[in-house]
Amino acid sequence: MGNPKGVQRDFQKLEERRFLAGRLLQQKVPQAEVARRVGVHRQSVGRWAQQLAEGGQRALKKAGRAGRKPRLKIADLRRIEHGLKRGPQALGYGTDLWTSGRVAHLIEAECGVRYHRSQAWRILRQLGWSCQRPVGRALERNEAKIWRWNKKRWPGIKKKLKKKAAPSSSSTKAD
């Protein structure tokens, strides 16, 4: 079940709720009544009562964080970003284009942590980088000639729309 996507849990409020339940349980309030007052399922109160009996109020403290701990430290992310700024040619690639495989290779080379290509893009987004493609342009490109073509020659040869006749006022006639 859990939370809707993108909704973060407030661990402080969850801890306060557990402490309130713990105080009520210590006052010998029945578990079903504690569940109603706190607004949780009775099974949660049962679990908290067991934790309270085994470890006291300290056992109801918050866990700290949700989910798996990240494999990359903040220093690792800085090294990855520095490697990204150097470019893929510094890693020995022939072109100056970052691909997901190249980014995964960079992460493994810099930090010793192996990621799949799909996860490499997730780390790029975390660093504020985006997926972009280089503009493919010919080396022989002449900007002055292109500008002249677009401004002078193209308007003269471009087809223009023909003017339409006035629309019919009859609703049964097709245009």
LUMVOBA-612184 format. One record per residue: x, y, z of N, C-alpha, C, O, CB in turn. Coordinates in steps of 0.05 Angstrom, whole numbers, plus 5000, padded with zeros to 4 digits. Atoms other than C-alpha are relative to their C-alpha. Glycine has a CB too. Layout:
<pts>
> X / Y / Z / X / Y / Z / X / Y / Z / X / Y / Z / X / Y / Z
...
</pts>
This chain:
<pts>
> 5017 / 4977 / 5000 / 5000 / 5000 / 5000 / 5018 / 5025 / 5000 / 5024 / 5035 / 4979 / 4981 / 5000 / 5024
> 4981 / 4978 / 4998 / 5046 / 5057 / 5025 / 4988 / 5026 / 4992 / 4963 / 5030 / 4992 / 5023 / 4994 / 4982
> 5008 / 4973 / 5007 / 5043 / 5129 / 5004 / 4998 / 5003 / 4970 / 5011 / 4988 / 4955 / 5020 / 5020 / 5011
> 5001 / 4995 / 5028 / 5024 / 5156 / 4936 / 5027 / 5009 / 4990 / 5043 / 5020 / 5005 / 4978 / 5022 / 4993
> 4974 / 4993 / 5011 / 5082 / 5168 / 4889 / 5006 / 5029 / 5004 / 4989 / 5046 / 4998 / 5001 / 4992 / 4970
> 4991 / 4973 / 4996 / 5121 / 5230 / 4906 / 4993 / 5012 / 5027 / 5002 / 5034 / 5033 / 4988 / 5017 / 4979
> 5007 / 4990 / 4973 / 5091 / 5238 / 4976 / 5020 / 4989 / 5020 / 5023 / 4965 / 5023 / 4970 / 4992 / 5007
> 4980 / 5009 / 4981 / 5144 / 5236 / 5029 / 4987 / 4998 / 5028 / 4969 / 5013 / 5035 / 5024 / 5019 / 5001
> 5010 / 5003 / 4973 / 5131 / 5211 / 5099 / 5013 / 5019 / 5019 / 5037 / 5026 / 5015 / 5004 / 4971 / 5010
> 4989 / 4982 / 4979 / 5140 / 5258 / 5158 / 5008 / 4982 / 5023 / 4991 / 4975 / 5040 / 4980 / 5022 / 5008
> 4991 / 5019 / 4980 / 5183 / 5214 / 5203 / 4997 / 5011 / 5028 / 4993 / 4996 / 5047 / 5029 / 4993 / 4995
> 5003 / 4988 / 4973 / 5179 / 5263 / 5261 / 4971 / 4997 / 5010 / 4967 / 4989 / 5033 / 5007 / 5030 / 4998
> 5028 / 5003 / 4992 / 5102 / 5261 / 5262 / 4994 / 4971 / 5005 / 4978 / 4965 / 5024 / 4982 / 5011 / 4978
> 5004 / 5029 / 4996 / 5103 / 5185 / 5256 / 5011 / 4992 / 5028 / 4999 / 4976 / 5042 / 5013 / 4983 / 4978
> 4988 / 5006 / 4974 / 5150 / 5182 / 5316 / 4982 / 5011 / 5023 / 4978 / 4997 / 5043 / 5028 / 5011 / 5002
> 5018 / 4988 / 4980 / 5105 / 5229 / 5356 / 4975 / 4983 / 5004 / 4966 / 4980 / 5027 / 4992 / 5029 / 4992
> 5023 / 5017 / 4998 / 5046 / 5184 / 5340 / 5006 / 4975 / 5016 / 4989 / 4966 / 5032 / 4989 / 4993 / 4972
> 4992 / 5024 / 4985 / 5083 / 5123 / 5366 / 5004 / 5006 / 5030 / 4996 / 4990 / 5047 / 5026 / 4988 / 4988
> 4996 / 4992 / 4972 / 5103 / 5160 / 5430 / 4973 / 5004 / 5014 / 4970 / 4996 / 5037 / 5017 / 5025 / 5002
> 5026 / 4996 / 4988 / 5031 / 5181 / 5442 / 4987 / 4973 / 5006 / 4976 / 4968 / 5027 / 4982 / 5016 / 4981
> 5011 / 5026 / 4996 / 5009 / 5109 / 5433 / 5014 / 4986 / 5023 / 5001 / 4972 / 5039 / 5003 / 4983 / 4974
> 4985 / 5012 / 4978 / 5064 / 5087 / 5480 / 4991 / 5010 / 5027 / 4988 / 4995 / 5046 / 5030 / 5005 / 4997
> 5010 / 4988 / 4975 / 5040 / 5135 / 5534 / 4973 / 4989 / 5008 / 4967 / 4982 / 5031 / 4999 / 5031 / 4998
> 5027 / 5011 / 4995 / 4969 / 5111 / 5526 / 5001 / 4970 / 5009 / 4987 / 4962 / 5027 / 4983 / 5002 / 4974
> 4997 / 5028 / 4992 / 4991 / 5038 / 5530 / 5011 / 4997 / 5029 / 5002 / 4979 / 5043 / 5019 / 4985 / 4981
> 4990 / 5000 / 4973 / 5030 / 5053 / 5594 / 4979 / 5007 / 5021 / 4980 / 5000 / 5044 / 5024 / 5019 / 5003
> 5022 / 4993 / 4982 / 4966 / 5082 / 5623 / 4978 / 4978 / 5000 / 4957 / 4982 / 5011 / 4987 / 5027 / 4991
> 5017 / 5023 / 5001 / 4934 / 5014 / 5610 / 4974 / 5004 / 4983 / 4954 / 4991 / 4988 / 4992 / 4992 / 5028
> 5023 / 4997 / 5019 / 4887 / 5039 / 5555 / 5000 / 4976 / 4981 / 5022 / 4969 / 4971 / 5002 / 5028 / 4984
> 5001 / 5024 / 5018 / 4864 / 4979 / 5513 / 5011 / 5007 / 4972 / 5008 / 5029 / 4962 / 4971 / 4989 / 4997
> 4987 / 4996 / 5026 / 4900 / 4970 / 5446 / 4980 / 5009 / 4979 / 4987 / 5026 / 4963 / 5013 / 4974 / 4991
> 5020 / 4991 / 5019 / 4836 / 4978 / 5406 / 4993 / 5029 / 5003 / 4989 / 5044 / 4983 / 4974 / 4983 / 5002
> 5005 / 4971 / 4994 / 4822 / 5045 / 5440 / 5023 / 5017 / 4992 / 5020 / 5039 / 4981 / 4993 / 5004 / 5029
> 4976 / 4985 / 5009 / 4894 / 5068 / 5428 / 5000 / 5003 / 4970 / 5006 / 5024 / 4960 / 5026 / 4985 / 5010
> 5000 / 4999 / 5029 / 4887 / 5050 / 5355 / 4980 / 5021 / 4990 / 4985 / 5035 / 4971 / 4993 / 4972 / 4988
> 5020 / 4981 / 5008 / 4823 / 5091 / 5350 / 5009 / 5029 / 5005 / 5007 / 5046 / 4988 / 4973 / 4995 / 5015
> 4991 / 4972 / 4992 / 4853 / 5152 / 5386 / 5023 / 5009 / 4982 / 5024 / 5033 / 4974 / 5008 / 5001 / 5029
> 4976 / 4992 / 5016 / 4918 / 5151 / 5346 / 4994 / 5000 / 4970 / 5008 / 5014 / 4955 / 5023 / 4981 / 5007
> 5007 / 5001 / 5028 / 4885 / 5134 / 5280 / 5016 / 4980 / 4984 / 5024 / 4986 / 4961 / 5003 / 5027 / 4988
> 4985 / 5020 / 5014 / 4923 / 5071 / 5262 / 4985 / 4973 / 5002 / 4965 / 4971 / 5016 / 5029 / 4998 / 5011
> 5012 / 5027 / 4998 / 4907 / 4997 / 5253 / 5008 / 4988 / 5026 / 5029 / 4993 / 5037 / 5010 / 4982 / 4976
> 4995 / 5012 / 4974 / 4903 / 4955 / 5316 / 5025 / 4983 / 4999 / 5038 / 4980 / 5020 / 4976 / 4982 / 5007
> 4976 / 5016 / 5001 / 4959 / 4910 / 5291 / 5025 / 5017 / 5004 / 5044 / 5007 / 5016 / 5002 / 4986 / 4972
> 4978 / 4982 / 4995 / 5006 / 4970 / 5291 / 5004 / 5005 / 5030 / 5026 / 5004 / 5040 / 4997 / 5026 / 4985
> 4999 / 4995 / 4971 / 4988 / 4984 / 5363 / 5011 / 4975 / 5014 / 5026 / 4977 / 5033 / 4973 / 5008 / 5011
> 4990 / 5024 / 4988 / 5001 / 4911 / 5380 / 5030 / 4997 / 4997 / 5044 / 4989 / 5015 / 4986 / 4976 / 4987
> 4971 / 5001 / 5005 / 5070 / 4914 / 5348 / 5014 / 5021 / 5018 / 5035 / 5015 / 5029 / 5006 / 5006 / 4971
> 4988 / 4980 / 4983 / 5085 / 4979 / 5386 / 5000 / 4992 / 5029 / 5019 / 4997 / 5044 / 4985 / 5027 / 4997
> 5001 / 5009 / 4972 / 5062 / 4948 / 5452 / 5022 / 4979 / 5005 / 5034 / 4979 / 5027 / 4972 / 4987 / 5005
> 4979 / 5020 / 4997 / 5110 / 4890 / 5441 / 5027 / 5014 / 5001 / 5044 / 5007 / 5017 / 4999 / 4980 / 4976
> 4975 / 4985 / 5000 / 5167 / 4939 / 5424 / 5004 / 5014 / 5027 / 5026 / 5016 / 5037 / 5001 / 5019 / 4977
> 4999 / 4985 / 4975 / 5150 / 4980 / 5486 / 5007 / 4981 / 5023 / 5022 / 4988 / 5041 / 4972 / 5013 / 5005
> 4995 / 5020 / 4979 / 5151 / 4917 / 5530 / 5029 / 4990 / 4999 / 5041 / 4985 / 5020 / 4981 / 4976 / 4998
> 4973 / 5011 / 5003 / 5218 / 4894 / 5502 / 5022 / 5021 / 5004 / 5042 / 5016 / 5016 / 5003 / 4988 / 4973
> 4979 / 4980 / 4999 / 5256 / 4960 / 5496 / 4993 / 5026 / 5012 / 5009 / 5045 / 5012 / 5009 / 5005 / 4972
> 5008 / 4975 / 4988 / 5217 / 5014 / 5531 / 4993 / 5021 / 4979 / 4991 / 5015 / 4956 / 5021 / 5010 / 5019
> 5007 / 4978 / 5018 / 5200 / 5082 / 5502 / 5021 / 5004 / 4978 / 5014 / 5013 / 4956 / 4997 / 5026 / 5017
> 4978 / 4996 / 5019 / 5268 / 5083 / 5467 / 4995 / 4983 / 4975 / 5004 / 4990 / 4953 / 5027 / 4993 / 5012
> 5005 / 5018 / 5022 / 5244 / 5025 / 5422 / 4981 / 5013 / 4980 / 4979 / 5003 / 4957 / 4990 / 4974 / 5010
> 5020 / 4987 / 5019 / 5191 / 5071 / 5391 / 5012 / 5023 / 4985 / 4998 / 5036 / 4970 / 4976 / 5009 / 5016
> 4988 / 4978 / 5015 / 5241 / 5121 / 5364 / 5000 / 4995 / 4970 / 4998 / 4972 / 4962 / 5029 / 5005 / 5010
> 5000 / 5003 / 5029 / 5244 / 5134 / 5290 / 5024 / 4985 / 4990 / 5045 / 4985 / 5002 / 4998 / 5027 / 4986
> 4979 / 5017 / 5012 / 5285 / 5089 / 5245 / 5022 / 5018 / 4988 / 5045 / 5010 / 4986 / 4989 / 4981 / 4980
> 4981 / 4982 / 5012 / 5319 / 5148 / 5211 / 4995 / 5006 / 4971 / 4993 / 5029 / 4964 / 5028 / 4989 / 5003
> 5005 / 4996 / 5028 / 5306 / 5138 / 5138 / 4985 / 4976 / 4988 / 4984 / 4955 / 5001 / 5027 / 5005 / 4984
> 5014 / 5021 / 5013 / 5266 / 5097 / 5089 / 5016 / 4991 / 4976 / 5031 / 5007 / 4964 / 4972 / 5009 / 4992
> 4987 / 5010 / 5024 / 5293 / 5053 / 5034 / 5029 / 4992 / 5004 / 5040 / 4995 / 5026 / 4998 / 5020 / 4978
> 4972 / 5009 / 5000 / 5361 / 5026 / 5017 / 5018 / 5024 / 5001 / 5013 / 5045 / 4990 / 5006 / 4983 / 4975
> 4981 / 4979 / 4998 / 5421 / 5068 / 5034 / 5014 / 5003 / 4973 / 5019 / 4983 / 4959 / 5021 / 4994 / 5022
> 4987 / 4996 / 5027 / 5454 / 5100 / 4972 / 5028 / 4988 / 5000 / 5042 / 4989 / 5020 / 5000 / 5029 / 4993
> 4973 / 5012 / 5003 / 5516 / 5065 / 4946 / 5021 / 5022 / 4995 / 5045 / 5017 / 4999 / 5000 / 4980 / 4978
> 4982 / 4979 / 5006 / 5547 / 5131 / 4926 / 4999 / 5022 / 5021 / 4977 / 5031 / 5029 / 4995 / 5013 / 4972
> 4999 / 4979 / 4980 / 5570 / 5182 / 4977 / 5000 / 5027 / 4985 / 5003 / 5028 / 4960 / 5026 / 4997 / 5017
> 5000 / 4973 / 5012 / 5568 / 5258 / 4965 / 5027 / 5005 / 4986 / 5027 / 5017 / 4964 / 4995 / 5022 / 5021
> 4974 / 4997 / 5013 / 5643 / 5257 / 4950 / 5001 / 4985 / 4973 / 5013 / 4995 / 4954 / 5022 / 4991 / 5019
> 5000 / 5016 / 5025 / 5631 / 5203 / 4897 / 4985 / 5016 / 4979 / 4993 / 5016 / 4956 / 4986 / 4973 / 5005
> 5016 / 4985 / 5019 / 5577 / 5246 / 4864 / 5017 / 5024 / 4989 / 5014 / 5030 / 4965 / 4974 / 5010 / 5012
> 4983 / 4978 / 5009 / 5627 / 5304 / 4861 / 5021 / 4990 / 4980 / 5026 / 5003 / 4960 / 5014 / 5014 / 5024
> 4980 / 5012 / 5019 / 5679 / 5259 / 4828 / 4987 / 4993 / 4974 / 4999 / 4997 / 4952 / 5013 / 4975 / 5013
> 5014 / 5007 / 5024 / 5628 / 5235 / 4778 / 4995 / 5026 / 4983 / 4999 / 5026 / 4959 / 4973 / 4986 / 5006
> 5005 / 4975 / 5015 / 5608 / 5307 / 4760 / 5026 / 5011 / 4988 / 5026 / 5022 / 4966 / 4987 / 5020 / 5019
> 4975 / 4990 / 5011 / 5681 / 5326 / 4752 / 5008 / 4984 / 4976 / 5018 / 4995 / 4956 / 5023 / 4998 / 5022
> 4995 / 5017 / 5023 / 5690 / 5266 / 4706 / 4982 / 5007 / 4976 / 4991 / 5005 / 4953 / 4997 / 4971 / 5007
> 5018 / 4993 / 5021 / 5629 / 5287 / 4666 / 5009 / 5026 / 4986 / 5008 / 5028 / 4962 / 4971 / 5004 / 5010
> 4990 / 4975 / 5011 / 5658 / 5357 / 4657 / 5025 / 4996 / 4983 / 5030 / 5011 / 4964 / 5005 / 5020 / 5022
> 4976 / 5005 / 5016 / 5724 / 5328 / 4631 / 4992 / 4989 / 4973 / 5007 / 4993 / 4953 / 5018 / 4980 / 5015
> 5009 / 5011 / 5025 / 5685 / 5292 / 4577 / 5007 / 4971 / 4996 / 5025 / 4961 / 5009 / 5011 / 5016 / 4977
> 4995 / 5028 / 5005 / 5683 / 5221 / 4550 / 5027 / 4994 / 4987 / 5037 / 4972 / 4990 / 4978 / 4988 / 4984
> 4974 / 5005 / 5013 / 5747 / 5230 / 4510 / 5022 / 4996 / 5021 / 5042 / 4983 / 5016 / 5007 / 5023 / 4982
> 4981 / 5004 / 4979 / 5785 / 5234 / 4576 / 5000 / 4971 / 5010 / 5020 / 4962 / 5022 / 4994 / 5019 / 5024
> 5002 / 5028 / 4993 / 5761 / 5163 / 4589 / 5009 / 4981 / 4978 / 5010 / 4957 / 4981 / 4971 / 4993 / 5007
> 4989 / 5016 / 5022 / 5789 / 5140 / 4522 / 4980 / 4996 / 4977 / 4986 / 4981 / 4959 / 5009 / 4974 / 5010
> 5020 / 5003 / 5022 / 5726 / 5145 / 4478 / 5007 / 5019 / 4977 / 5020 / 5040 / 4981 / 4972 / 5006 / 5010
> 4993 / 4985 / 5024 / 5733 / 5171 / 4407 / 4983 / 5025 / 4996 / 4993 / 5044 / 4983 / 4997 / 4983 / 4976
> 5018 / 4977 / 5005 / 5674 / 5220 / 4408 / 4994 / 5014 / 5027 / 4998 / 5003 / 5048 / 4974 / 4992 / 4986
> 5006 / 4984 / 4977 / 5652 / 5274 / 4456 / 4970 / 4998 / 5007 / 4957 / 5018 / 5013 / 5008 / 5030 / 4996
> 5029 / 5005 / 4995 / 5583 / 5243 / 4468 / 4998 / 4981 / 5024 / 5008 / 4959 / 5023 / 4986 / 4989 / 4975
> 5006 / 5018 / 4977 / 5560 / 5215 / 4535 / 4977 / 4983 / 4993 / 4955 / 4993 / 4986 / 4995 / 5017 / 5026
> 5022 / 5019 / 5003 / 5518 / 5153 / 4528 / 4996 / 4988 / 5028 / 5013 / 4991 / 5046 / 5006 / 4978 / 4979
> 5005 / 5012 / 4974 / 5486 / 5115 / 4586 / 5022 / 4979 / 5007 / 5029 / 4977 / 5031 / 4972 / 4987 / 5001
> 4979 / 5020 / 4995 / 5538 / 5060 / 4579 / 5026 / 5013 / 5008 / 5040 / 5003 / 5026 / 5005 / 4983 / 4975
> 4975 / 4985 / 4993 / 5595 / 5110 / 4581 / 4998 / 5012 / 5028 / 5017 / 5012 / 5043 / 5005 / 5022 / 4979
> 5003 / 4989 / 4973 / 5566 / 5143 / 4643 / 5002 / 4978 / 5021 / 5015 / 4983 / 5041 / 4972 / 5014 / 5002
> 4997 / 5023 / 4981 / 5560 / 5075 / 4677 / 5029 / 4993 / 5003 / 5038 / 4986 / 5025 / 4983 / 4976 / 4990
> 4971 / 5006 / 5000 / 5633 / 5062 / 4658 / 5014 / 5021 / 5017 / 5032 / 5014 / 5032 / 5011 / 4999 / 4972
> 4987 / 4978 / 4985 / 5653 / 5130 / 4687 / 4995 / 4996 / 5030 / 5013 / 4998 / 5046 / 4988 / 5028 / 4992
> 5006 / 5004 / 4972 / 5617 / 5115 / 4753 / 5016 / 4977 / 5011 / 5026 / 4978 / 5034 / 4969 / 4994 / 5004
> 4985 / 5022 / 4991 / 5651 / 5048 / 4758 / 5030 / 5007 / 5002 / 5043 / 4998 / 5021 / 4997 / 4976 / 4982
> 4971 / 4992 / 5000 / 5720 / 5078 / 4741 / 5006 / 5019 / 5023 / 5027 / 5016 / 5036 / 5008 / 5013 / 4973
> 4995 / 4980 / 4980 / 5713 / 5136 / 4790 / 4994 / 4990 / 5028 / 5009 / 4997 / 5047 / 4983 / 5025 / 4994
> 5009 / 5007 / 4974 / 5677 / 5103 / 4848 / 5001 / 4970 / 5007 / 4998 / 4962 / 5030 / 4972 / 5009 / 5004
> 4999 / 5029 / 4995 / 5684 / 5028 / 4840 / 4973 / 4988 / 5004 / 4971 / 4965 / 5014 / 5017 / 4995 / 5023
> 5027 / 5010 / 4996 / 5608 / 5020 / 4841 / 4988 / 4995 / 4972 / 4989 / 5012 / 4954 / 4982 / 5021 / 5016
> 5011 / 5008 / 5026 / 5575 / 4983 / 4783 / 4970 / 5006 / 4999 / 4955 / 4996 / 5016 / 5006 / 4971 / 4995
> 5028 / 4994 / 5005 / 5509 / 5010 / 4757 / 4992 / 4991 / 4972 / 5008 / 4991 / 4954 / 4994 / 5030 / 5004
> 5011 / 5005 / 5026 / 5465 / 4989 / 4699 / 4997 / 5026 / 4985 / 4995 / 5047 / 4998 / 4972 / 4984 / 5001
> 5003 / 4975 / 5016 / 5458 / 5039 / 4642 / 4976 / 5016 / 5007 / 4977 / 5040 / 5009 / 4999 / 4993 / 4970
> 5025 / 4985 / 4993 / 5387 / 5056 / 4662 / 5003 / 5015 / 5026 / 4992 / 5037 / 5029 / 4976 / 4981 / 5002
> 4995 / 4986 / 4975 / 5410 / 5074 / 4732 / 5019 / 5023 / 4998 / 5018 / 5042 / 5013 / 5009 / 4980 / 5021
> 4980 / 4979 / 5004 / 5467 / 5116 / 4706 / 4985 / 5026 / 4993 / 4993 / 5048 / 5002 / 5019 / 4993 / 4977
> 5016 / 4976 / 5007 / 5415 / 5165 / 4676 / 4986 / 5011 / 5024 / 4983 / 5035 / 5026 / 4980 / 4994 / 4978
> 5013 / 4991 / 4976 / 5380 / 5168 / 4743 / 5020 / 5017 / 5017 / 5013 / 5037 / 5028 / 4990 / 4976 / 5017
> 4980 / 4985 / 4985 / 5445 / 5191 / 4775 / 5006 / 5026 / 4986 / 5011 / 5046 / 5000 / 5026 / 4983 / 5003
> 4996 / 4974 / 5015 / 5455 / 5243 / 4720 / 4978 / 5020 / 5007 / 4984 / 5043 / 5012 / 5000 / 4995 / 4969
> 5022 / 4982 / 4992 / 5386 / 5272 / 4736 / 5004 / 5010 / 5028 / 4998 / 5033 / 5034 / 4973 / 4986 / 4997
> 4995 / 4993 / 4972 / 5404 / 5272 / 4810 / 5021 / 5023 / 5001 / 5020 / 5040 / 5018 / 5009 / 4976 / 5016
> 4979 / 4980 / 5001 / 5466 / 5314 / 4792 / 4991 / 5025 / 4985 / 5006 / 5045 / 4984 / 5024 / 4989 / 4986
> 5010 / 4977 / 5015 / 5423 / 5362 / 4750 / 5007 / 5000 / 4971 / 5004 / 5020 / 4958 / 5010 / 5025 / 5013
> 4993 / 5003 / 5028 / 5447 / 5337 / 4683 / 4977 / 4989 / 4985 / 4960 / 4975 / 4996 / 5026 / 4983 / 4996
> 5022 / 5010 / 5016 / 5400 / 5322 / 4626 / 5011 / 4985 / 4975 / 5034 / 4990 / 4967 / 4980 / 5022 / 4992
> 4992 / 5015 / 5025 / 5402 / 5276 / 4565 / 4997 / 5019 / 4976 / 4975 / 5029 / 4972 / 4982 / 4974 / 4997
> 5001 / 4982 / 5024 / 5419 / 5316 / 4503 / 5015 / 4987 / 4977 / 5034 / 4971 / 4982 / 5011 / 5028 / 5007
> 4986 / 5010 / 5023 / 5440 / 5300 / 4433 / 5016 / 5024 / 4987 / 5006 / 5046 / 4986 / 4981 / 4987 / 4979
> 4985 / 4978 / 5013 / 5495 / 5340 / 4398 / 4987 / 5007 / 4973 / 4975 / 4990 / 4960 / 5029 / 4992 / 4996
> 5011 / 4991 / 5025 / 5475 / 5381 / 4338 / 5019 / 4991 / 4978 / 5043 / 4997 / 4978 / 4997 / 5032 / 4999
> 4983 / 5010 / 5021 / 5501 / 5346 / 4276 / 5001 / 5020 / 4977 / 4982 / 5025 / 4963 / 4989 / 4973 / 4989
> 4996 / 4980 / 5022 / 5530 / 5398 / 4228 / 5025 / 4993 / 4985 / 5045 / 4984 / 4997 / 5001 / 5028 / 5012
> 4976 / 5005 / 5017 / 5578 / 5391 / 4170 / 5022 / 5019 / 5007 / 5017 / 5043 / 5014 / 4992 / 5002 / 4971
> 4977 / 4983 / 4996 / 5648 / 5418 / 4179 / 5002 / 5022 / 4979 / 5013 / 5044 / 4984 / 5025 / 4984 / 5002
> 4998 / 4982 / 5023 / 5642 / 5452 / 4111 / 4978 / 5021 / 5001 / 4976 / 5037 / 4982 / 4999 / 4985 / 4974
> 5023 / 4982 / 4999 / 5580 / 5492 / 4133 / 5009 / 5029 / 4998 / 5027 / 5037 / 5012 / 4985 / 4995 / 5027
> 4995 / 4971 / 5004 / 5580 / 5565 / 4110 / 4976 / 5016 / 5010 / 4956 / 5017 / 4996 / 5007 / 5006 / 4970
> 5023 / 4986 / 4988 / 5535 / 5606 / 4156 / 4991 / 5024 / 4983 / 4967 / 5029 / 4982 / 5007 / 5009 / 5028
> 5008 / 4976 / 5016 / 5536 / 5668 / 4111 / 4983 / 4992 / 4976 / 4963 / 5005 / 4970 / 5025 / 5015 / 4990
> 5015 / 5009 / 5023 / 5512 / 5629 / 4050 / 4972 / 4990 / 5009 / 4952 / 4994 / 4995 / 5015 / 4978 / 4985
> 5026 / 5010 / 4989 / 5457 / 5595 / 4092 / 4982 / 5023 / 5006 / 4958 / 5022 / 4999 / 5005 / 4982 / 5025
> 5016 / 4976 / 4993 / 5433 / 5662 / 4118 / 4989 / 5013 / 4975 / 4966 / 5020 / 4973 / 5016 / 5020 / 5017
> 5009 / 4987 / 5025 / 5431 / 5691 / 4048 / 4979 / 4983 / 4986 / 4959 / 4995 / 4976 / 5025 / 5003 / 4981
> 5020 / 5018 / 5012 / 5392 / 5630 / 4022 / 4973 / 5004 / 5013 / 4953 / 5007 / 5000 / 5009 / 4971 / 5001
> 5024 / 4998 / 4985 / 5341 / 5635 / 4077 / 4986 / 5027 / 4998 / 4961 / 5028 / 4997 / 5005 / 4994 / 5029
> 5012 / 4972 / 5001 / 5330 / 5711 / 4072 / 4994 / 5010 / 4971 / 4975 / 5025 / 4968 / 5019 / 5019 / 5013
> 5003 / 4989 / 5028 / 5337 / 5724 / 3996 / 4988 / 4980 / 4981 / 4968 / 4985 / 4968 / 5028 / 5008 / 4990
> 5008 / 5019 / 5022 / 5329 / 5662 / 3953 / 4975 / 4985 / 5007 / 4957 / 4982 / 4991 / 5023 / 4980 / 4995
> 5023 / 5017 / 4993 / 5279 / 5619 / 3992 / 4973 / 5014 / 4998 / 4955 / 5002 / 4987 / 5004 / 4990 / 5029
> 5026 / 4987 / 5002 / 5223 / 5671 / 3998 / 4991 / 5003 / 4971 / 4966 / 5003 / 4965 / 5001 / 5027 / 5013
> 5007 / 4997 / 5028 / 5225 / 5679 / 3922 / 4989 / 4975 / 4987 / 4973 / 4976 / 4969 / 5023 / 5011 / 4984
> 5008 / 5025 / 5013 / 5215 / 5606 / 3905 / 4979 / 4985 / 5017 / 4968 / 4965 / 5007 / 5024 / 4982 / 4996
> 5019 / 5014 / 4983 / 5170 / 5586 / 3963 / 4972 / 5004 / 4989 / 4964 / 5025 / 4981 / 5002 / 5011 / 5029
> 5028 / 4998 / 5009 / 5098 / 5569 / 3943 / 4984 / 5014 / 5020 / 4988 / 5012 / 5045 / 4989 / 4971 / 4995
> 5018 / 4985 / 4983 / 5044 / 5613 / 3970 / 4973 / 4988 / 4999 / 4965 / 4977 / 4978 / 5000 / 5030 / 4993
> 5027 / 5010 / 5000 / 4974 / 5592 / 3990 / 4983 / 5017 / 4982 / 4985 / 5042 / 4981 / 4988 / 4999 / 5028
> 5018 / 4985 / 5017 / 4921 / 5611 / 3940 / 4977 / 5010 / 5017 / 4969 / 4997 / 5036 / 4989 / 4982 / 4977
> 5022 / 4989 / 4985 / 4866 / 5656 / 3964 / 4975 / 4984 / 4994 / 4969 / 4977 / 4972 / 4996 / 5030 / 4993
> 5025 / 5015 / 5003 / 4800 / 5620 / 3977 / 4978 / 5019 / 4993 / 4979 / 5043 / 4998 / 4994 / 4985 / 5026
> 5024 / 4984 / 5005 / 4734 / 5643 / 3952 / 4985 / 5004 / 5027 / 4990 / 4989 / 5046 / 4981 / 4986 / 4979
> 5015 / 4995 / 4975 / 4686 / 5672 / 4004 / 4983 / 4976 / 5006 / 4972 / 4963 / 4988 / 4983 / 5025 / 4996
> 5016 / 5024 / 4993 / 4650 / 5617 / 4043 / 4971 / 5005 / 4993 / 4961 / 5028 / 4994 / 5004 / 4994 / 5030
> 5028 / 4999 / 5007 / 4579 / 5601 / 4024 / 4984 / 5006 / 5025 / 4990 / 4998 / 5047 / 4991 / 4974 / 4987
> 5018 / 4994 / 4977 / 4523 / 5628 / 4068 / 4980 / 4978 / 5004 / 4967 / 4977 / 5025 / 4986 / 5026 / 4996
> 5019 / 5022 / 4998 / 4481 / 5565 / 4055 / 5012 / 4978 / 5018 / 5035 / 4971 / 5014 / 4993 / 4989 / 4972
> 4989 / 5020 / 4982 / 4488 / 5514 / 4110 / 5000 / 4972 / 4987 / 5013 / 4954 / 4997 / 4983 / 4999 / 5025
> 5001 / 5027 / 5013 / 4472 / 5456 / 4061 / 5022 / 4997 / 4978 / 5027 / 4975 / 4969 / 4973 / 4996 / 4987
> 4979 / 5001 / 5021 / 4527 / 5474 / 4010 / 5026 / 4992 / 5013 / 5034 / 5003 / 5033 / 5002 / 5026 / 4985
> 4973 / 5007 / 4991 / 4594 / 5441 / 4019 / 5020 / 5021 / 4990 / 5017 / 5032 / 4968 / 5008 / 4971 / 4990
> 4979 / 4980 / 5008 / 4655 / 5487 / 4016 / 5019 / 4988 / 4981 / 5038 / 5001 / 4972 / 5015 / 5011 / 5024
</pts>
